[in-house]
């Protein structure tokens, strides 16, 4: 079974020529929505349709995308509310100090003094910086801002993250 990752959500049509407005869920929109990129539309009822990007342009946190073989609003309107995904085989290797969200979720978080805080449950993207949600053994959630002063080291291969707890974080 192929591993798939979300890259966008189809929120609306754009014009009458088959373009779709996509809410971006990726840090690499220029790569994901480049001409000839292979994506997958997953409809709310779990149908999957392979598509190829014909053209795209960006506006704020949205993309306006046209897929090959879809030239009319009537052909794409049914995909509103669907999720766009990319297969793991089309994901690029990142530099050592870069990572995908799925590589961080599930990592063990330790303080710089070696105390285990818990496991990263999810990543929030509220604005200026991401926030990592850590599930503690006591079933509490700890919010860790992804900033240089707090996140000291990410070892994605051993699934371990070292943080410095600043006053007020706990």
C-alpha positions as CSV (number, residue, x, y, z in Angstrom):
1,X,0.0,0.0,0.0
2,X,1.4,3.3,-1.0
3,X,2.0,6.0,1.7
4,X,0.2,9.3,0.9
5,X,0.6,12.7,2.4
6,X,-1.8,15.7,2.3
7,X,-0.6,18.7,0.3
8,X,-3.9,20.6,-0.1
9,X,-7.6,20.8,0.3
10,X,-9.9,21.7,-2.6
11,X,-12.1,24.5,-1.3
12,X,-13.8,25.8,-4.5
13,X,-13.7,26.2,-8.3
14,X,-12.2,29.2,-9.9
15,X,-13.7,30.5,-13.1
16,X,-15.3,28.3,-15.7
17,X,-12.2,26.6,-17.3
18,X,-11.7,23.9,-14.7
19,X,-9.4,25.6,-12.3
20,X,-9.7,24.8,-8.6
21,X,-8.8,26.9,-5.5
22,X,-6.6,24.8,-3.2
23,X,-5.9,25.6,0.5
24,X,-2.2,24.8,0.9
25,X,-1.2,22.1,3.4
26,X,2.5,21.8,2.3
27,X,5.7,23.7,3.0
28,X,6.7,23.1,-0.7
29,X,3.9,24.5,-2.8
30,X,6.1,25.4,-5.8
31,X,7.3,21.8,-5.9
32,X,4.0,20.1,-5.2
33,X,2.0,22.1,-7.8
34,X,4.7,22.5,-10.5
35,X,3.7,21.7,-14.0
36,X,3.4,17.9,-14.6
37,X,3.4,17.1,-10.8
38,X,1.5,13.9,-10.1
39,X,-1.1,14.2,-7.3
40,X,-4.1,12.2,-6.1
41,X,-7.5,13.6,-5.4
42,X,-9.1,11.8,-2.4
43,X,-12.9,12.5,-2.3
44,X,-14.8,12.6,1.0
45,X,-16.2,9.1,0.1
46,X,-12.6,7.8,-0.2
47,X,-12.5,7.6,-4.0
48,X,-9.0,8.3,-5.4
49,X,-8.3,9.9,-8.7
50,X,-4.8,10.4,-10.2
51,X,-4.3,13.9,-11.7
52,X,-1.4,15.8,-13.3
53,X,-0.9,19.5,-12.8
54,X,-1.2,21.5,-16.0
55,X,-0.7,24.9,-14.4
56,X,-0.8,26.7,-11.1
57,X,-0.5,30.2,-9.5
58,X,-0.3,31.2,-5.9
59,X,-2.3,33.8,-3.9
60,X,-1.6,34.1,-0.2
61,X,-2.1,30.6,1.3
62,X,-4.0,29.4,-1.7
63,X,-3.1,28.0,-5.1
64,X,-5.2,28.1,-8.2
65,X,-4.6,24.8,-10.0
66,X,-5.7,23.4,-13.4
67,X,-5.3,19.7,-14.0
68,X,-4.6,18.0,-17.3
69,X,-7.8,16.6,-19.0
70,X,-10.1,18.9,-16.9
71,X,-11.1,21.9,-18.9
72,X,-14.5,22.8,-17.6
73,X,-16.0,23.8,-14.3
74,X,-18.6,21.0,-14.6
75,X,-15.8,18.4,-14.6
76,X,-14.1,19.6,-11.4
77,X,-17.0,21.0,-9.3
78,X,-17.6,17.5,-7.8
79,X,-14.1,17.6,-6.2
80,X,-14.9,20.5,-3.8
81,X,-14.1,19.4,-0.3
82,X,-11.6,16.7,-1.5
83,X,-8.1,16.4,-0.3
84,X,-5.0,16.5,-2.5
85,X,-2.3,14.0,-1.7
86,X,1.2,13.2,-2.9
87,X,2.7,9.7,-2.9
88,X,5.8,9.2,-0.8
89,X,7.7,8.3,-4.0
90,X,7.4,11.9,-5.2
91,X,8.7,13.5,-2.0
92,X,12.2,14.9,-2.2
93,X,15.0,14.1,0.2
94,X,15.5,16.9,2.6
95,X,18.7,18.3,4.1
96,X,19.8,16.9,7.5
97,X,18.4,19.9,9.4
98,X,15.0,19.7,7.5
99,X,12.1,17.4,8.0
100,X,8.5,16.6,7.1
101,X,5.8,16.7,9.7
102,X,5.3,12.9,9.5
103,X,8.9,12.5,10.5
104,X,8.4,14.5,13.7
105,X,5.0,13.1,14.9
106,X,5.8,10.2,17.1
107,X,9.2,11.4,18.2
108,X,10.2,11.3,21.9
109,X,10.8,14.7,23.4
110,X,13.6,15.1,26.1
111,X,14.7,18.2,28.0
112,X,18.4,19.3,27.7
113,X,18.8,17.7,31.1
114,X,17.6,14.3,29.9
115,X,14.1,14.3,31.3
116,X,11.5,12.6,29.1
117,X,8.5,14.9,28.5
118,X,6.4,12.7,26.1
119,X,5.7,12.1,22.5
120,X,4.8,14.5,19.7
121,X,1.2,13.9,18.9
122,X,0.6,16.6,16.2
123,X,1.9,19.8,14.8
124,X,-0.1,23.0,14.7
125,X,0.6,25.8,12.2
126,X,-1.1,28.9,13.8
127,X,1.1,31.5,12.2
128,X,4.5,32.9,13.0
129,X,5.9,29.5,14.0
130,X,4.7,25.9,14.3
131,X,3.7,24.5,17.6
132,X,4.4,20.9,18.5
133,X,1.8,19.2,20.7
134,X,3.5,16.8,23.1
135,X,1.4,14.1,24.9
136,X,2.9,13.5,28.3
137,X,2.7,10.2,30.2
138,X,0.2,11.9,32.6
139,X,-2.1,12.4,29.5
140,X,-1.6,16.1,29.5
141,X,-0.7,18.1,26.4
142,X,2.4,20.3,26.4
143,X,2.7,22.9,23.6
144,X,6.3,23.5,22.4
145,X,6.9,26.4,20.0
146,X,9.2,25.4,17.1
147,X,11.8,28.2,17.7
148,X,15.6,28.0,17.9
149,X,15.7,28.9,21.6
150,X,13.4,26.0,22.5
151,X,14.1,23.1,20.0
152,X,17.8,22.4,20.4
153,X,18.2,19.2,18.3
154,X,16.1,17.0,16.1
155,X,17.3,13.5,15.5
156,X,14.7,12.3,13.0
157,X,16.5,8.9,12.5
158,X,16.3,8.0,16.2
159,X,13.0,9.8,16.7
160,X,14.4,11.9,19.5
161,X,14.0,15.7,20.0
162,X,15.9,17.7,22.6
163,X,14.3,20.9,23.9
164,X,15.2,23.6,26.4
165,X,12.2,24.4,28.6
166,X,11.8,28.2,28.9
167,X,10.0,29.6,31.9
168,X,6.3,29.4,31.5
169,X,6.2,26.5,29.0
170,X,5.0,24.0,31.5
